[in-house]
Each structure stands twice: as C-alpha cells, then as structure tokens.
Amino acid sequence: MKNIIKSTVNGIGWPALPGSVGAGRLAALFQLEQSQWWSREKIKQQQFGQLTLLLRHCIEHVPYYQHLLDKKKLSSIVNEAQWNEIPVLTRNEVQQAGNDLVSKKVPADHGKVKLQRTSGSTGKPVETLATEIDTFFWNVFTLRDHLWHQRDYSKKLAAIRFTHGEKAKLPSGETFANWGGATNGLYETGDCVMLCITKPIAEQITWLQKEQPHYLLTHPSVLKELALHCQREKIELPSLCEVRSISEALPEGLRDLCRQVWGVPLVDLYSTIELGYLALQCPEHEHYHVQSEGVFLEVLDENNQPCAAGEVGRVIVTNLHNFAFPMIRYEVGDYAEVGEPCDCGRGLPVIKRIMGRYRNVLITASGERRYPRLGIQDLYEIAPIRQVQVVQHTLEDITVKLVPERQLCEEEKKQLLGKYQTLLGVSFTIKLQLVESIERSASGKYEEFMSLL
C-alpha cells in the first residue's frame, strides 16, 4: 500500500495519529480538498475576508501602508472596488521601501521570521521576510500537488537544481531519507537524491542512469537538454514515470519532447521565492489552477484592468498570510494568459499559459510585443546545436548565441541564419555567435531569450 500516514503514537499504527505539525498540515489540506470545488464567487469572498485581516495588520504595524491605506474603509470586509484603489507595488518600490515594508509586530503564533532573497536573475535581488506560517502553507500546497498528480511516495525522487551545499556538487550528489518538508514526519517516502544544476549534461545523465529515479524535478532548460541528449545518444531512463519543472517559463514543445524521448508526462508549477505557490498544473489538463487559498492573483492589462479569458496581462499577486513583510498587489514581473473555467469542476481560477518575464518579450520597430519561437528541435535538423540564447540589443539588432557539438560549415551557418530570420522576422539584423557554453545565472536559471531594451 502506498502513501500511508505515519503514526507517532506508540502502539497505534492504524488509524495513524501523526504529530502536531503533520496533523496541522493534514487539517489544512482537508480544507483545501473542499475549497477547490467551491464557486469562484465563494472563493473570492473568503479571499477578501482574509485580505481584510491582512490590510488591518498593515495599517497598524507596517509603516509603508500606514501612509497608503485608509483605515476608515477597513471597518468592514474590503470589497473589490476598494481593493482596486490600492496601487500596484513594483519591484523597484519594494527595494526603495526597504524596512518600511517590515512589520513592527508579527503575531507571535506565526512563528519565527526568516530572511529570503530572490534569485536576482532579472536584476538586483529582492529581500523579503517570511514566517513559519509561510513555510507551513508551502508544505501544504506541495502536498496538494502530490495528491493531485497521484505520486507514489515510496518511489525515488531526483532533483537537479541550484544548491549551496557541497555534497550535491560531488559526482554522486547528495541523498536524503525523505522527499522534504511537506512529507517529513507525515509519510514514509523513498529516497530523495540531489545533484547541483551546474554539472555538465553528460554527467547529469550518467548520474540519472545510476540513480534510476521515478520522479525528476528540475528547470525546464535542463529538462530540454537532458531529453535532447538522451534522444541523440539513444539513452533510456526506464524508471522515470514523471518529470516536474520549476523556476523558468515552460518553452514550447517541451511536453511533447518528454513524451517522445521518455514516454512520461511533464507537470509544471508556478511559484516565486517571495510569494510561494502561485499556480499548480491541473491534474486533468496542462493549464494551471491559481492557488487561491494562499494568494490573491490578478492578471491586469496595461490600464490595470482585469484581463478576460484569452487575454495576456501582467501577473499581480498578494500573499494572503505573510504578516512579516506584506506585499500588497505586487507586480511579479511575468506575463500570463487567462484561461476559461476548467471542466474539471474546480472553482480555482485558470491560467492557460505562463508567458515568462517581461524581459523575454521580443519588441519590433513598430512596437509589437510577442514571445518568440526559438525551437531548438527545429535547429537540430540543420546542425547539431546543443544550446541557444537569443539576445535583443536594439529594435533592429539581435545576437543568436549557439553552442554547437562540432564545427559548423558555412552552409549550416547560412541555413541557421535563415531559420532565425523566419522565426524572429526579416526586419531584424541577426548575428550568429558560436560559443563553447552559455552560463546560467547565479541561481541556476537559464533564459533562452533576453531583451536588453
């Protein structure tokens, strides 16, 4: 039998009696299992009740909001019209506000406060604070993700990601006896093995062949390189039953590539360090459900109006439970496409696609903005290209960095250049640059397209 709760009471094995921390996670998960089926209206009603508690705390204890919010309007539950009067909070404003966003009094039962820092992949890192309540909800939403996708805890989980520890940088990586904070103390699990993302792809493949994991968690850019390497070298990973992607926007075609090469589904999730889980992939579809019990997420157009289904806008998020460093209507820096209500029956709002960072948008001389298609699989039909990064310098000039597996002949270069003229548009002057490697950011993230405008 799989996924049996672990009892902590001597002599009691079934029904299990978990410890207080595990029992708390299960109690919250029980509520989430019910609230996911509520109507959109009922979910929003509960959100505004929680937002009112958060705003009242901000007025009393957070200097930044004492000057911004009207205490009189919060005498009752805040409504949508009042909420929309609160200005959007930008990344620069968070950095400038500094300690003014720090709560002078955090509720004692929210636990210890810790510092957290964003990756800084799009500029200067943002430093925020979080409490043990934030960690608690992170673990609860992790459990929801496991439950939605029916993962077997007895199996082995492998993670290839950025690590600070030295053990994961060794050829053998690092091994843990449990999958992590969400399952620890609540379920017995198989091993969790971890390797640092900076290892060369060939070494990552060798490590995966040795470990034979059932689940693999890593960045989309790593998954793409791993899959293409396995495809080229005809390497199989027969134990794999699912791959999960984090940290980066999902590139076009990667789901199909994982099915073709490994015969497994790809499950994506959307989260940030400063706000927690934003959306999880629906267990029945490839779109995402906003985690409305943890965040209030808005997708707004350039006039700060809500986007309708099918429209793309800026992602604006408020964490419902962070009373240490509240960020109200924080502009994450991503674009997303709003989806239609899901036929799975869940009332949680739908995001059809997460488009990625603002800086990943191609801008033409006419002012058109779009996410370019860069398909490395198409390029491999021309020449053995292992890695690509496209950088827009001006409205006319683009550099395409290519990491080839061997020397390219002039005809191959000519065809590659023509391919990118087709993919990006003939209005651009495109320069090919052959390089030995393309470095990731300090946090291990990799961007296929960057605009320096």
Secondary structure, DSSP 8 states (H G I E B T S, - for coil): --S-B---STT--SS----HHHHHHHHHHHHHHHHTTS-HHHHHHHHHHHHHHHHHHHHHH-HHHHTTS-GGGGSS---HHHHHHS--B-HHHHHHHGGGGS-S---GGG--EEEEE---TTSS--EEEEEHHHHHHHHHHHHHHHHHTT--TTS-EEEEE--SSSGGGSTT-EEESSS-TTTTTTB----EEEEETTS-HHHHHHHHHHH--SEEEE-HHHHHHHHHHHHHHT---TT--EEEE-SS---TTHHHHHHHHH---EEEEEEETTTEEEEEE-SSSSSEEE-TTTEEEEEE-TTS-B--TT-EEEEEEEESS--SS--TTEEEEEEEEE----TT---S-EEEEEEEEGGG-EE-TT--EE-----HHHHHTTS-EEEEEEEE-SSSEEEEEEEESS---HHHHHHHHHHHHHHH-TTSEEEEEE-S-----TTS---SEEE--
